[in-house]
Amino acid sequence: MRVTAKAQPNIALIKYWGKRDTRRNLPAVGSISITLADLSTTMSVEFDASLGDDILIVNDRDNIDMLPRIKRCLDNVLGEGRQSARVDSHCNFPIAAGLASSASAFAALVVAADGAVGPGRDTAELASLAGMASGSAARSLCGGYVELQNCGADISVQSLRSADEWPLKVVVAITATAPKPVGSTDAMEISRKTSPFFGRWIDQQAEDLADARAAIGARDFAKLASVAEHNCLKMHSVMWGSRPPVIYWNSATLACMQTVRELQSQGVAVFFTIDAGPQVKAVCEPAAEPRVREALAATAGVEDILVSGLGAGAGLIADE
Ligand code: PMV
């Protein structure tokens, strides 16, 4: 039987950077994200003993690069004695370019794989399984404003607010689409081992999480903007202070930040955030979206613009 799931990437407003358990891929800090609506990965899984080995197809092409991670994730969901799988993935946005494509991919994969044999697991179990493959993927199990908490030996995810309750928009400025120079897993370890700022980053996270939680609770845009930009720049400072330094920005990344600053000085409700890649994600109130889109599109070095609202968490869908 072929089972299909769809998941959306999420953008962290309070970031996860660093692991406390590399074997289980547990994050060193909690995080808060928003799940997008318009960017998505659709993943179909079909188990068939006659295949002999797993097959991964991404956007209609055989893909061997991602296959080991997909295999490991399927083993974690179903056990190593499982049948071989044909996994068919469709992603409507650039892959491995700092747009959280692994978050939507692994959230969709665990939901589809679980659905193929059940479905049986609750959101917490699915989030743990997705998180083992990609830390941020756990958050894509839920919709809207999502908090991932480090609780004891495990993680939990919960929606703090639905997308409908505070329907902000995200304008993504694409400044480069080449794969990133160093993956986030390796980069996090470099930061943990060498960045003089890593300890302070961990110590201050609870305060940033509390501020963001309160801002989301009160739908206070200015308060959310302030703590999200602070937390983003602090994470990048940890990266820049690593040896070797981890620098994901290019000159267009900085130009986009400048554009957002100019919009803010004109009273536009917008703030930026940047992940392990050179893209700038501008979060804004819906009325500000056309102006933010236009300003970022006119910024030097911006190659493309994607716009998304906030949406729901991962789930099974009817097979196409
Ligand atoms: O889930 P990973 O291993 O790709 O790490 C994601 C790290 C950041 O995107 C930089 C921050 C975050 O919380 O999503």
Boltz pocket constraint, residues with backbone or C-beta under 6 A from the ligand:
constraints:
  - pocket:
      binder: B
      contacts: [[A, 10], [A, 11], [A, 12], [A, 14], [A, 15], [A, 16], [A, 17], [A, 31], [A, 102], [A, 134], [A, 135], [A, 136], [A, 137], [A, 184], [A, 185], [A, 274], [A, 275], [A, 276]]
      max_distance: 6.0
